Amino acid sequence: MELNGYTIDHQSDLAGANLSGLEIIDADLSHSNLAGANLAGSRAINVNWEGTNLERANLVKTDFTGEDLEGVDFQNADLSEADFSEANLKGANLAFTNLTGTNFKRALMSGVCLDHSNMSRTDFSGVDFHGHVEFSEDEIQKRLRIIEHLNGPGRQEKEAWRSCSRKVDWNWIQESHSIRLNYAAKDIGRTTFAGAYVNAAIFDGANFGSCKCENYVHPSKDYLDKAKCYPLIKSCEFSHSSFRSTNLQGMDINIRYSNDFTAANLQNTKVLFKTIALSSTGSRKNIFPRADLRDAYVGALLVQTWTDYDGNCFFSTDDGQFKGAKINGLEFSNDSILRSYSENEWFDQSCHPTPQDKSSAHENFKIKELTLSKRKELMNC
Ligand SMILES: [Zn+2]
């Protein structure tokens, strides 16, 4: 097949080729090299992408709707505003990609490496992230190099050695570094978000948890057993993102500002709030209306109670809003704190206490020590 003066065939070398603004229909690009190629604004229909290399490609606004892109290498590519809705991306490598405004609606994304990608306004509605993909030795090595990039070979080990105020021993560094990589290799095969920047992304109706896999290993105290098909999302932080009706059952998630968990399945989920001392006049809270938090674990949540001039008592979480949530069996970490205020001179009923007002706190105690009915009251359930 000839396109824009290029011969498109199985195993073609199209590195750096200009294929922008084209319709690529029924082409065979299997095992072709399209590293650094420009496909901006092009539309792919029924293309064979098996083993295709799209590293560093310009894929801005490229239309991949419904395409089979299983295992394709997109490392460092610009995928902003590209359309992958209903595409099969199982095991694809999307590390270091620009995913600004990219559409992944209802795509299959188990085993995808999303490490260090930029997810701004990315739409993952209805995406299935759950599952384990087996990789070739080549792909495993490629993913280990991404993990090495994250840690910097030997850096942590050198630091540790320095703190012992002894001479750096390279054998020791090499050995402990390879132990750490072997440990990290256990995560390869599931979807990973390590170091991804996530802001205003949409995960509505997506599936992370709730395992129905074949060869399922029941979650046990051994976290690594459970890890084999559960996406790894705890090594990034979510802000301004939407998780409406998302299935996060059994996951481990770190959240920052203003995420929406309306009607999300958070059973057995570990939710860690990363922002202490949120200003009520600043960022909006993380909200959990009608979410299922049964047997979930919430870490580092601050709840406040204060009284006005008439002696009326008010409860407010500095973060989090749980109206209508199911909280049977919900646990709080020891660092979740309830602060109490009374006769606060600056109290204004139209707003919550500002961080400055907190100096008037006269009592701190642990949420965990409260009765269930008290917890329900303060969480507005
Ligand atoms: Zn599973």
Boltz pocket constraint, residues with backbone or C-beta under 6 A from the ligand:
constraints:
  - pocket:
      binder: B
      contacts: [[A, 130], [A, 131], [A, 210], [A, 211], [A, 212], [A, 213], [A, 216], [A, 229], [A, 230]]
      max_distance: 6.0
